[in-house]
C-alpha cells in the first residue's frame, strides 16, 4: 500500500487491536487469524491429487509461512473428503417428529365423531436446529389434543391423559365430539396435536396431523398411522365473530291439536368455559321473534359446574301454523353468575332467514306436523338480535 507524502499512516482495526506495547518503535504483530487459519469455502476439485502439497517446490515453503491459509488448505482438503458433514444429512420432518396411530368413526345416527388415540412413536430428543428439546432425561410426558377447524376454540378442544417418561406412549383412549352434523363433515378438518407436558414451563409442541372429515364414510371406522408434521399456521382471516362456543340439541314440533309450537331444549355439549374453575353454570333462553308483547321469553333451569349440561325441557308457543313462516326462534346460552351480570356463551337462530342446518331444521318442522324433529346446532359468539339478559 503506497502512502502519500504528508499523510498519516493508517492502521486497520485488526492491527490496532494487536499493537505490540513493548518499548521501542510501535510495530503491529501478526493478526490472530494467522495462528488460526480458516477452512477454505469450496471443496477441492474431484480427482485432485492428494500429493500435490508434498510435490510443491521447496521454494514455496517460505511463501507458505507468510500465508498459512494456503498451506493449510491442501491438508484440510483431503480430510474433508473422508469425513461427511453430519449436518448436511438432515432427516425429513416426517421421521424426526414421530408417528401417531389413531382411528376415526362418524356415527351419523347419533351425530357423534369418535376419535380413538391408540399410540405414538416419538423421536429421541436432539438439541438441533429445527427440533425442540423435550425433557432433560431424554424422554417426554406426551398427551394428545384435538381441535375442529375452522372455528378452533377452547370449547371444541379435547385431550387425552398425560403419560409420563416415555417415547412410545400407548393411550387407547376414545374422545368423542357430540353434535357433529353432515354439514360439519363436509367443511371441517380435525387437527390432532401431540404435545409434551411441562409443569414448570409452557408445554412443548411435538407435532401434528390434520384429517379433512370429508374423507370419512358414515358409520365406518377408518384407521390412520400418520407422520407428525411441524405446526401449520391457523388461518387468521377467519371471521372471529363466528367463533364456535359449543353445540346445542334442539327439538321442534308443531302440535296441530293445540295450535302451538313445541320447542325442546335437550342438551348442550362442549360449551365454552366462562368461570375461573374451567366450567360454566349454563342455562338456556328462547325467544320467538318478532315479539310485540314481549311474552315469548322462556328459560331453563341452571346446571351447575358443567360444560355438557342436559336440560330436557320443553316450551310451548301458541301460534297459528301460517304465522310460523314469519317467525324466528332465537336460542341463547348463558353462564349464571351470582351477584353480577351473567355471561353470554353462545347463540343460534332458526327460521326462514337462517341458512344451512338451521334453515333445514325449520323447514322440516313446517313440513312434518305433529312430528318431533331433533337437530344439533353450533353456538357462536354472535348474539342473535338485541337481547339483554
C-alpha positions as CSV (number, residue, x, y, z in Angstrom):
1,X,0.0,0.0,0.0
2,X,1.5,3.4,-1.0
3,X,1.5,6.3,1.3
4,X,1.2,9.9,0.1
5,X,3.5,12.5,1.4
6,X,2.2,14.2,4.5
7,X,-0.5,11.6,5.1
8,X,-0.6,9.9,8.4
9,X,-0.2,6.1,8.3
10,X,-3.5,4.3,8.6
11,X,-3.8,1.1,10.7
12,X,-6.6,-1.4,10.2
13,X,-8.8,-2.2,13.2
14,X,-7.4,-5.8,13.4
15,X,-3.9,-4.4,13.6
16,X,-4.9,-1.7,16.0
17,X,-6.2,-4.3,18.4
18,X,-3.0,-6.2,18.2
19,X,-0.4,-3.4,18.8
20,X,2.8,-4.5,20.5
21,X,3.2,-2.3,23.5
22,X,6.8,-3.3,24.2
23,X,9.4,-0.5,24.4
24,X,10.7,0.6,21.1
25,X,9.1,1.6,17.9
26,X,5.4,0.6,17.5
27,X,5.1,-2.4,15.3
28,X,1.9,-4.3,14.5
29,X,2.2,-8.0,15.4
30,X,0.6,-10.8,13.3
31,X,-3.1,-11.0,13.3
32,X,-4.8,-13.7,15.3
33,X,-6.2,-15.2,12.1
34,X,-2.6,-16.1,11.1
35,X,-2.5,-18.6,14.0
36,X,-6.0,-20.0,13.4
37,X,-6.4,-20.3,9.7
38,X,-9.9,-20.7,8.2
39,X,-11.1,-23.7,6.2
40,X,-11.5,-23.0,2.5
41,X,-15.1,-22.3,1.5
42,X,-15.2,-24.5,-1.6
43,X,-14.4,-28.2,-1.8
44,X,-11.4,-29.3,-3.9
45,X,-12.0,-30.4,-7.4
46,X,-12.9,-34.0,-7.9
47,X,-9.9,-36.2,-8.6
48,X,-7.4,-33.6,-7.4
49,X,-4.1,-35.4,-6.4
50,X,-3.7,-35.6,-2.7
51,X,0.1,-35.5,-3.1
52,X,0.0,-32.1,-4.6
53,X,1.1,-30.5,-1.4
54,X,4.1,-32.7,-0.9
55,X,5.2,-32.2,-4.5
56,X,5.2,-28.5,-4.3
57,X,8.6,-26.9,-4.8
58,X,10.7,-26.2,-1.8
59,X,10.9,-22.6,-2.8
60,X,7.2,-22.1,-1.8
61,X,7.9,-23.1,1.8
62,X,8.7,-19.5,2.8
63,X,5.6,-18.4,0.9
64,X,3.5,-20.8,3.0
65,X,4.9,-19.4,6.2
66,X,3.7,-15.9,5.2
67,X,0.3,-17.3,4.1
68,X,-0.8,-20.1,6.5
69,X,-4.2,-20.3,4.8
70,X,-2.7,-21.6,1.6
71,X,-0.6,-24.2,3.4
72,X,-3.5,-25.4,5.5
73,X,-5.9,-25.7,2.5
74,X,-4.2,-28.7,0.9
75,X,-4.0,-30.8,4.1
76,X,-7.6,-30.0,5.0
77,X,-9.0,-30.8,1.6
78,X,-8.2,-34.5,1.7
79,X,-9.5,-34.7,5.3
80,X,-12.9,-33.1,4.2
81,X,-13.3,-35.8,1.5
82,X,-13.1,-38.6,4.1
83,X,-15.3,-37.0,6.8
84,X,-19.0,-36.4,5.8
85,X,-20.8,-33.4,7.1
86,X,-23.4,-34.7,9.6
87,X,-25.4,-31.5,9.4
88,X,-25.7,-31.9,5.7
89,X,-27.8,-35.1,6.0
90,X,-30.7,-33.7,7.8
91,X,-33.6,-36.2,8.0
92,X,-37.1,-35.4,6.9
93,X,-39.6,-34.0,9.4
94,X,-41.9,-37.0,8.9
95,X,-39.3,-39.2,10.6
96,X,-37.9,-36.7,13.2
97,X,-41.2,-35.7,14.7
98,X,-42.6,-39.2,15.1
99,X,-45.8,-41.1,14.1
100,X,-49.3,-41.3,15.5
101,X,-51.7,-44.3,15.3
102,X,-55.4,-43.5,15.6
103,X,-58.8,-44.2,14.2
104,X,-61.9,-42.2,13.4
105,X,-65.6,-43.1,13.3
106,X,-68.5,-40.9,12.3
107,X,-71.7,-42.1,14.0
108,X,-74.3,-40.5,11.7
109,X,-77.4,-41.6,13.6
110,X,-76.1,-40.1,16.9
111,X,-74.3,-37.1,15.3
112,X,-71.0,-38.1,17.1
113,X,-67.4,-38.3,15.9
114,X,-65.4,-40.9,17.9
115,X,-61.6,-40.4,17.9
116,X,-59.6,-43.3,19.3
117,X,-56.0,-42.4,20.0
118,X,-54.0,-45.6,20.1
119,X,-50.3,-45.0,20.3
120,X,-47.4,-42.9,19.1
121,X,-43.7,-43.3,18.4
122,X,-41.7,-40.2,19.3
123,X,-38.1,-39.4,18.3
124,X,-35.3,-39.2,20.8
125,X,-34.9,-35.5,21.5
126,X,-31.9,-33.9,19.9
127,X,-30.7,-30.4,20.5
128,X,-30.5,-29.4,16.9
129,X,-31.9,-26.7,14.7
130,X,-35.4,-27.4,13.7
131,X,-36.1,-29.8,16.6
132,X,-37.3,-28.6,20.0
133,X,-35.8,-30.4,23.1
134,X,-38.2,-32.2,25.3
135,X,-37.2,-33.3,28.8
136,X,-33.7,-33.4,30.1
137,X,-33.9,-37.1,30.7
138,X,-34.3,-37.8,27.0
139,X,-38.0,-38.7,27.5
140,X,-41.3,-37.0,27.2
141,X,-44.6,-36.6,29.1
142,X,-46.9,-36.7,26.0
143,X,-50.6,-36.1,25.6
144,X,-52.8,-35.6,22.5
145,X,-55.3,-32.7,22.0
146,X,-57.9,-32.3,19.3
147,X,-59.4,-29.3,17.6
148,X,-62.0,-28.8,14.9
149,X,-61.1,-26.4,12.2
150,X,-62.3,-23.8,11.2
151,X,-63.6,-22.3,14.5
152,X,-61.0,-23.7,16.8
153,X,-61.5,-22.6,20.4
154,X,-61.3,-24.0,23.9
155,X,-64.9,-25.0,23.6
156,X,-64.1,-27.7,21.0
157,X,-60.8,-28.8,22.4
158,X,-60.5,-32.4,23.7
159,X,-57.4,-34.0,25.1
160,X,-56.1,-37.3,26.4
161,X,-54.5,-38.1,29.7
162,X,-50.7,-37.5,30.0
163,X,-48.3,-40.4,30.0
164,X,-45.1,-39.9,32.0
165,X,-41.5,-40.5,30.8
166,X,-42.0,-42.4,27.6
167,X,-41.2,-42.1,23.9
168,X,-43.6,-44.9,23.0
169,X,-46.9,-43.9,24.6
170,X,-50.0,-46.1,24.4
171,X,-53.2,-44.3,25.2
172,X,-56.0,-46.5,23.8
173,X,-58.4,-43.6,24.7
174,X,-61.5,-42.6,22.8
175,X,-62.5,-38.9,22.6
176,X,-65.9,-38.0,21.3
177,X,-67.3,-34.9,19.7
178,X,-71.1,-34.6,20.0
179,X,-73.4,-32.6,17.8
180,X,-71.4,-33.3,14.5
181,X,-73.7,-32.7,11.5
182,X,-73.4,-33.8,7.9
183,X,-72.5,-30.2,7.1
184,X,-69.6,-30.3,9.6
185,X,-68.3,-33.5,7.9
186,X,-68.1,-31.6,4.6
187,X,-66.4,-28.4,5.8
188,X,-64.5,-29.3,9.0
189,X,-60.9,-30.6,9.5
190,X,-59.8,-32.5,12.6
191,X,-56.4,-31.2,13.9
192,X,-54.6,-33.7,16.1
193,X,-51.6,-32.4,18.0
194,X,-49.0,-34.3,20.2
195,X,-47.5,-32.2,23.0
196,X,-45.1,-32.7,25.9
197,X,-46.4,-31.6,29.2
198,X,-44.1,-29.4,31.4
199,X,-45.1,-28.5,34.9
200,X,-42.7,-25.6,35.2
201,X,-42.8,-24.1,31.7
202,X,-45.1,-23.9,28.7
203,X,-46.0,-27.3,27.2
204,X,-43.8,-28.2,24.2
205,X,-45.3,-28.8,20.8
206,X,-44.0,-32.1,19.3
207,X,-46.0,-32.5,16.0
208,X,-49.5,-32.6,14.5
209,X,-51.6,-34.1,11.7
210,X,-54.8,-32.9,10.1
211,X,-57.6,-35.0,8.6
212,X,-60.4,-33.5,6.5
213,X,-63.6,-35.1,7.8
214,X,-65.0,-35.4,4.3
215,X,-62.5,-38.4,3.9
216,X,-64.6,-40.4,6.4
217,X,-67.6,-42.5,5.4
218,X,-70.6,-42.6,7.8
219,X,-70.6,-45.5,10.3
220,X,-67.3,-46.9,9.0
221,X,-64.1,-46.9,11.1
222,X,-61.0,-45.6,9.4
223,X,-57.5,-46.3,10.7
224,X,-54.6,-43.9,10.4
225,X,-50.9,-44.2,11.0
226,X,-49.7,-40.7,10.1
227,X,-46.3,-39.0,10.4
228,X,-46.4,-35.9,12.6
229,X,-45.6,-32.6,10.9
230,X,-44.5,-29.2,12.0
231,X,-47.2,-26.8,13.4
232,X,-49.1,-25.3,10.5
233,X,-50.4,-21.7,10.8
234,X,-54.1,-21.2,11.5
235,X,-56.0,-19.1,9.0
236,X,-56.2,-15.7,10.7
237,X,-58.6,-14.3,8.1
238,X,-61.4,-16.5,9.5
239,X,-64.3,-14.4,10.8
240,X,-63.8,-14.2,14.5
241,X,-67.4,-13.0,15.1
242,X,-68.4,-16.6,14.3
243,X,-66.2,-18.3,16.9
244,X,-67.7,-21.5,18.0
245,X,-68.8,-21.7,21.6
246,X,-70.3,-25.2,21.7
247,X,-73.2,-27.3,20.5
248,X,-76.9,-27.4,21.4
249,X,-79.5,-30.0,20.6
250,X,-83.0,-28.5,19.9
251,X,-86.2,-30.3,19.0
252,X,-89.1,-28.7,17.1
253,X,-92.7,-29.9,16.8
254,X,-95.8,-28.1,15.7
255,X,-98.8,-29.5,17.6
256,X,-101.9,-29.2,15.4
257,X,-104.3,-30.1,18.1
258,X,-103.2,-27.3,20.4
259,X,-102.0,-25.0,17.6
260,X,-98.7,-24.4,19.2
261,X,-95.0,-24.7,18.5
262,X,-93.2,-27.0,21.0
263,X,-89.6,-26.1,21.4
264,X,-87.4,-28.6,23.3
265,X,-84.0,-27.8,24.8
266,X,-82.4,-31.2,25.2
267,X,-78.7,-30.8,25.9
268,X,-75.5,-28.9,25.2
269,X,-72.0,-30.2,24.5
270,X,-68.5,-28.7,24.6
271,X,-69.6,-25.3,25.9
272,X,-67.1,-22.6,26.4
273,X,-65.8,-22.3,30.0
274,X,-66.7,-18.9,31.4
275,X,-65.7,-19.3,35.1
276,X,-62.2,-19.4,36.6
277,X,-62.6,-23.0,37.6
278,X,-62.7,-24.1,34.0
279,X,-66.5,-24.7,34.0
280,X,-69.7,-22.8,33.5
281,X,-73.2,-22.7,35.2
282,X,-75.2,-22.7,32.0
283,X,-78.9,-22.1,31.3
284,X,-80.8,-21.5,28.0
285,X,-83.3,-18.8,27.0
286,X,-85.6,-18.9,24.0
287,X,-87.4,-16.1,22.1
288,X,-89.9,-16.3,19.2
289,X,-89.4,-13.1,17.2
290,X,-90.8,-10.7,16.4
291,X,-92.3,-10.5,19.9
292,X,-94.5,-7.4,20.1
293,X,-95.9,-8.2,23.5
294,X,-92.5,-9.4,24.9
295,X,-94.1,-12.6,26.3
296,X,-92.1,-15.2,24.3
297,X,-89.2,-15.5,26.7
298,X,-88.7,-18.9,28.3
299,X,-85.7,-20.0,30.4
300,X,-84.4,-23.4,31.6
301,X,-83.0,-24.3,35.0
302,X,-79.4,-23.6,35.7
303,X,-77.0,-26.5,35.6
304,X,-74.1,-26.1,37.9
305,X,-70.4,-26.5,37.1
306,X,-70.6,-28.3,33.7
307,X,-69.8,-27.9,30.1
308,X,-72.1,-30.7,28.9
309,X,-75.5,-30.0,30.6
310,X,-78.7,-32.0,30.0
311,X,-81.9,-29.9,30.3
312,X,-84.7,-32.0,28.6
313,X,-87.2,-29.1,29.0
314,X,-90.0,-28.1,26.5
315,X,-91.7,-24.7,26.0
316,X,-94.9,-24.1,24.1
317,X,-95.6,-21.0,21.9
318,X,-99.3,-20.5,20.9
319,X,-99.1,-19.6,17.3
320,X,-101.0,-20.3,14.1
321,X,-99.3,-22.6,11.7
322,X,-99.4,-20.0,8.9
323,X,-97.6,-17.4,11.0
324,X,-94.5,-19.7,11.5
325,X,-93.1,-18.5,8.2
326,X,-92.8,-15.0,9.6
327,X,-91.2,-16.0,12.9
328,X,-87.6,-16.6,14.0
329,X,-86.6,-18.7,17.0
330,X,-83.7,-17.3,18.9
331,X,-81.9,-19.6,21.4
332,X,-79.1,-18.3,23.6
333,X,-77.0,-20.0,26.3
334,X,-75.8,-18.0,29.3
335,X,-73.5,-18.6,32.3
336,X,-75.1,-17.8,35.6
337,X,-73.1,-15.6,37.9
338,X,-74.3,-14.7,41.4
339,X,-74.1,-11.0,42.2
340,X,-73.1,-9.8,38.8
341,X,-74.1,-9.8,35.2
342,X,-74.5,-13.2,33.6
343,X,-72.0,-14.1,30.8
344,X,-73.2,-14.8,27.2
345,X,-71.8,-18.1,26.0
346,X,-73.4,-18.5,22.5
347,X,-76.5,-18.4,20.4
348,X,-78.3,-19.7,17.3
349,X,-81.3,-18.5,15.3
350,X,-83.7,-20.8,13.5
351,X,-86.2,-19.5,10.9
352,X,-86.7,-18.6,7.2
353,X,-83.9,-16.1,7.4
354,X,-81.4,-18.7,8.6
355,X,-79.2,-20.9,6.4
356,X,-77.7,-24.3,6.3
357,X,-78.8,-26.8,9.0
358,X,-80.7,-24.1,10.9
359,X,-82.9,-23.3,7.8
360,X,-83.4,-27.0,7.0
361,X,-84.5,-27.8,10.6
362,X,-87.1,-25.1,10.4
363,X,-88.5,-26.3,7.1
364,X,-88.5,-29.9,8.3
365,X,-90.7,-28.8,11.2
366,X,-93.1,-27.0,8.9
367,X,-93.4,-30.0,6.5
368,X,-93.8,-32.6,9.2
369,X,-96.6,-31.5,11.5
370,X,-97.0,-33.4,14.9
371,X,-93.6,-34.9,14.5
372,X,-90.7,-34.1,16.8
373,X,-87.5,-33.3,14.9
374,X,-84.2,-33.1,16.7
375,X,-81.1,-31.4,15.4
376,X,-77.7,-30.3,16.7
377,X,-76.7,-26.7,16.1
378,X,-73.4,-24.8,16.5
379,X,-73.4,-22.0,19.0
380,X,-71.4,-18.9,18.0
381,X,-70.4,-15.8,20.0
382,X,-72.7,-13.7,17.8
383,X,-75.6,-12.5,19.9
384,X,-78.9,-13.0,18.0
385,X,-80.9,-9.8,17.7
386,X,-80.5,-7.3,20.5
387,X,-81.1,-9.5,23.6
388,X,-80.5,-8.3,27.1
389,X,-80.2,-10.8,30.0
